[in-house]
């Protein structure tokens, strides 16, 4: 649930908040599309489970499944479009170093609801076609820097429109690997490590998430079949309102044949090799790519300095919690 805040007062009222959300969603994605050479495409809300295109997330979440009239096979609501985007790049024939973005909407019924997590998920999902030579940390860093500057630019633009929204992001984002973080803070939990490093740098791209650390466990769970765990990461920002790390994006260079097989073996999921998506990778039928998701409500929450994600999106919450939040001037949409 929500962490306790003393004397919270929203910096924008509801009408100003709605106008600011519209501006952020329009302006940010325009900047992102220009920087990464992206074209907007339409995307599915549900896919066939047998396609292998749904995002498995940590592997514990169960998608919502249902039958469509006249179709025998069940479909399932997407958790994200991490895999679908790569498939779409190839299907639509996007040239090298161009890509796509889309508005991804999902329902994650197994989500633990709190001030940052909702059952309703909205992201800008994006994907860019790359070459074999681009599968390097330097290329990943270049793309992360571009995305971060888009975030920083819109933060400063918002300040011009709304003087109460004071910019807090540093000029540059720091790059730290999960193994470096473990060495630096061996006695802290994973979340505490993120809080500590973002407190120091203000903005961090935490890299190499998914593989096992020295203690035998990954920093955080990642699906084995889309990000290459040696070339991925999360954009984390320090959020002064709660003095904590605030994740706004997860992204990475996608698996090739070698990393796919290695990661499936490490997770004990070699049975996935037979699904259509993995077979397409193993048979060189999909382009090499880099991609990620940027939380729309997450970014709005951060930029507008809100205490609860329900202040920038409409979802469902426990009625008792809603009443408790109202006592602290947190009014959900």
Secondary structure as UniProt FT lines:
FT   HELIX           14..36
FT   STRAND          38..40
FT   STRAND          46..48
FT   HELIX           49..51
FT   TURN            57..58
FT   STRAND          65..66
FT   TURN            69..70
FT   STRAND          75..77
FT   TURN            82..83
FT   HELIX           84..92
FT   TURN            96..97
FT   STRAND          99..107
FT   TURN            109..110
FT   STRAND          120..129
FT   HELIX           132..134
FT   HELIX           137..161
FT   TURN            163..164
FT   STRAND          174..177
FT   HELIX           178..184
FT   TURN            185..187
FT   HELIX           190..201
FT   STRAND          203..207
FT   TURN            214..215
FT   STRAND          227..239
FT   TURN            240..243
FT   STRAND          244..254
FT   HELIX           257..267
FT   HELIX           270..274
FT   HELIX           276..282
FT   TURN            283..284
FT   STRAND          289..295
FT   HELIX           296..303
FT   TURN            304..305
FT   HELIX           309..311
FT   HELIX           319..326
FT   TURN            327..329
//
